[in-house]
Amino acid sequence: MLSRWLTEPVPRARVAAFRTLVYLFVAADLVVFTPWVRDKASVSGELYQPLFVGRLLPLPTPTPLLVTILFWALLALALAAATGRAPRVLGWTVFLLYFEWMIVAMSYGKVDHDRFAFLVALAVLPTAGRARHADRDRTEAGGWALRVTQIAVVCTYFLAAWAKLRFGGLDWMTGSVLARAIIRRGTELADVIAQVPYLLIAAQIGIVAFELLSPLVFAVPPRWRQAVVAFFYSFHLVTVATITISFAPHLVAMTSFLSLERVRPLWRLRRLLHRPGGADRPPEEPDAPEVAAPQDAPPVQPSATVP
């Protein structure tokens, strides 16, 4: 029963769409979300305090040459992997390089937990095998990759609540956590919300309750699951709008719950460009050659009728 749930078949097109999205985000992450990692190359090696895995392997101390090679190699290979070619070779390579990129990023005093599910997605995608965007056949290997990513998404929420209660106790829910966050990086909307008595306390209680109950997304009927996932996204939308924390890689990993094969952006783009009357409408087929009209034939005499 458990193995059947873990390997529930999904359309290969869904795996292909999820894979393209994940690898494109790797490229975007390098140049938009975490370009500051390249600055670590100029920091003294004495400030490098590697994470446990960095000490266990061990991984080298970042240098300008190492970080530069890592950046350009990862950028090129991620874009190549997004095409779906050589899914295993390129997939494993991108995972290892991005894993090292995250070790460099998180070994200077701050660790972001929004990367966990995304790293799991990178680790399991190479096992899904080949998949094309137009392929409607179902695959158990692809279903397993998406299911494991979904479990990692839920674990991010549940373990975050566990950490809050473990280190902050019940006082976390009645303290000034959100108030401090608003003071540091709050928006105008957050300033308005903060003026409502006890609303921040209620929000903190709601956050812990939401995170503890997040595993129920697997228990609700499939027709309601999309609504639950939409609530997950709305939670992060409010987070961005109030304290400007995006959780972008986590949001990408959470698309593993969605029917991405229905989006078909390339097909929609072609349809938009080829609409009748559009500037880029496809050339019309040449008109059929005109056939010369036959010359007038002599009138046919009516046949005699039989009396």
C-alpha positions, 0 to 999 in steps of 0.5 A, spaced: 500 500 500 505 504 501 509 503 495 503 504 491 502 510 494 509 512 493 510 510 486 503 513 484 504 513 476 503 520 473 504 523 466 511 524 463 509 530 461 508 533 468 515 530 470 518 534 464 514 540 466 517 540 473 524 538 471 524 544 466 521 549 471 526 546 477 532 547 472 530 554 470 530 556 477 537 554 478 539 558 473 535 564 475 537 563 483 544 564 481 543 570 477 537 573 481 536 570 488 543 568 490 548 572 486 551 574 493 554 567 494 560 569 489 562 575 494 564 569 499 570 568 494 573 574 497 571 573 504 577 571 508 577 563 509 577 564 517 570 566 516 568 559 513 565 555 518 562 549 513 556 545 515 556 538 518 556 535 511 562 540 509 566 537 514 564 530 513 566 530 506 570 534 507 569 540 502 574 545 500 574 552 503 571 557 497 576 561 493 575 566 487 577 560 482 573 555 485 566 559 486 567 562 479 568 555 476 562 553 480 558 559 478 559 558 470 559 551 470 552 550 474 549 556 470 551 552 463 549 545 465 542 547 469 540 550 462 542 544 458 538 540 463 532 544 462 532 541 455 531 534 458 537 531 454 541 526 458 536 527 464 541 522 469 548 525 467 546 532 467 541 531 473 546 528 477 551 533 475 547 539 477 545 536 483 552 536 486 554 542 483 548 546 486 549 542 493 556 545 493 553 552 491 549 551 497 554 549 502 558 555 500 552 560 501 550 557 508 557 556 511 557 563 514 552 564 519 545 563 516 542 557 514 535 558 510 530 552 510 527 554 504 532 550 500 530 543 503 525 541 498 528 544 492 534 540 494 530 534 494 527 535 488 534 536 484 536 529 488 530 525 485 529 528 478 535 524 475 531 518 477 525 519 473 528 518 466 526 521 460 520 525 459 517 529 454 512 535 454 507 532 450 508 525 453 501 522 456 504 516 458 504 514 465 511 513 469 512 510 476 519 513 476 516 520 475 511 519 480 516 517 485 520 523 484 514 528 485 511 524 491 518 524 494 518 532 493 511 533 496 514 529 502 520 534 503 515 540 502 511 538 507 517 536 512 519 543 511 513 546 514 512 540 520 519 540 522 519 548 522 513 548 527 517 542 531 523 547 531 519 553 533 516 549 539 523 545 541 527 552 541 522 557 543 517 553 547 509 555 547 512 562 548 514 562 541 506 563 539 505 568 544 512 572 544 514 578 539 517 574 533 512 577 528 513 584 531 521 584 531 520 581 523 516 587 522 520 592 525 526 589 521 523 588 514 516 589 514 512 593 509 506 598 509 501 593 509 505 589 515 505 596 519 497 597 518 496 589 521 501 590 527 496 596 529 490 591 530 491 588 538 492 581 538 492 580 531 500 578 531 499 573 536 493 570 533 497 570 526 503 566 530 498 561 533 495 560 526 502 559 523 504 553 528 497 550 527 498 550 519 505 547 519 503 542 524 497 540 520 500 540 513 501 533 513 493 533 512 494 535 505 495 527 503 489 525 507 484 530 503 480 527 497 484 529 491 479 534 488 480 538 495 488 537 494 489 543 490 485 548 494 489 546 500 496 547 496 493 554 493 492 555 501 499 554 502 501 559 496 497 564 499 500 563 506 507 565 502 503 571 498 502 574 505 509 573 508 512 576 502 507 582 502 508 583 510 515 581 511 518 580 504 520 573 505 519 569 498 521 562 500 522 562 492 525 555 491 520 552 496 515 555 492 518 551 486 518 545 489 511 545 491 509 545 484 510 538 484 503 538 487 500 541 481 498 538 474 503 542 470 502 538 464 496 542 463 500 549 462 503 547 456 506 554 455 510 553 448 503 551 445 500 557 448 505 561 445 505 558 438 497 559 438 498 566 440 503 568 435 499 564 429 492 567 431 489 569 424 490 576 423 496 576 427 503 579 425 506 572 425 501 568 422 503 562 418 503 563 411 497 561 408 497 555 403 497 557 396 491 557 392 489 551 388 491 552 380 485 554 376 482 549 372 480 551 365 473 551 363 471 546 358 469 549 351 462 549 350 459 542 347 454 541 342 447 540 345 445 533 347 439 531 343 434 528 347 433 521 347 426 518 344 421 516 349 418 509 349 411 510 348 
